[in-house]
Amino acid sequence: MNNRWLCGLLLCAVHVAAAAADLKVYISADMEGVTGVVTEQQLGPEGFEYARFREFIMDEVLAAIRGARAAGATAILVSDSHGNGQNLPIERLPKDVQVVRSWPRPLGMMEGIDESFAAAVFIGYHTAASNAAGVRAHTFSSSTLTDVRLDGRTVGEAGFNAVIAGYFGVPVVAISGDDQVAAEAKVQLGEIETAIVKWAIGFHTARTLTPQAGAALIEAAVRRGIEQRREVKPARSGGPVALDLSFKHYRQAELLAYLPMVERLDAHSIRFKAKDILEASRFMQFVTKYEQGLAP
């Protein structure tokens, strides 16, 4: 065996070992499920507590990053997925972490995910619009949508986004938020890790942990979830999907039904038959982000 051949063999082994060691984690961060959040006063720039709660969502994302790294993560992509998509003070992120910001995005709250990721984590999530319980329960648009269904099954943002992850073979392994979204996620996604940081009393009311306690729970749950990722099956993926949307008012359904690929189901509901969940996601982005008078 000559030295050149041996060196080539060793170099190949090093590359294989390095590839096998890669563990990419995707973190999608919303805000309604963050520790202490109960009203719009914490959720947007107009709220008197928003500046403080931007730091709290950042603390929870950093906790998730620590948990992911403790479980062996080698690369992390964070999606700033709440409101205007510009909530995270990105200067506080580690320099080797990347972040997706602002809208629109073809994959919405999951923009940037692909088959190279080993696991996905949902931080600060909330229950679906059709759920009678949960703090700030809604699905994608609290002002317009009352129900979102995939192939006839109601999903919240966690359920919808998990199917996007599943398209790429990526399991969702952990979620944080109130007790109601934890219960909803277990029904839709199976026995994943949950970090319950508050207990819903009403739409705008909760019993809550402190931010420090919430972050500690999240770090531990994310670590456990990623360590057990091989035990979690990705959500259903591939193939055509029927996306049904129900609106609070009839006019959106009426106008969207003018599109030839949209079927009107009743006064308030439409159906879009997508070739896959990625096309369904693009349609959802159009429905929730398009507005008259768009300018650069």
Secondary structure, DSSP 8 states (H G I E B T S, - for coil): --HHHHHHHHHHHHHHHHHHH--EEEEEE-STTSTT--SGGGTSTTSTTHHHHHHHHHHHHHHHHHHHHHTT--EEEEEE-STTS--S-GGGS-TT-EEE-SS--TTGGGTT--TTEEEEEEEEE---TT-SSSTT--SS-TTTEEEEEETTEE--HHHHHHHHHHHTT--EEEEEEEHHHHHHHHHHH-S-EEEEEEEEEETTEEEE--HHHHHHHHHHHHHHHHHTGGGS-----SS-EEEEEEESSHHHHHHHTTSTTEEEEETTEEEEEESSHHHHHHHHHHHHH--TT---
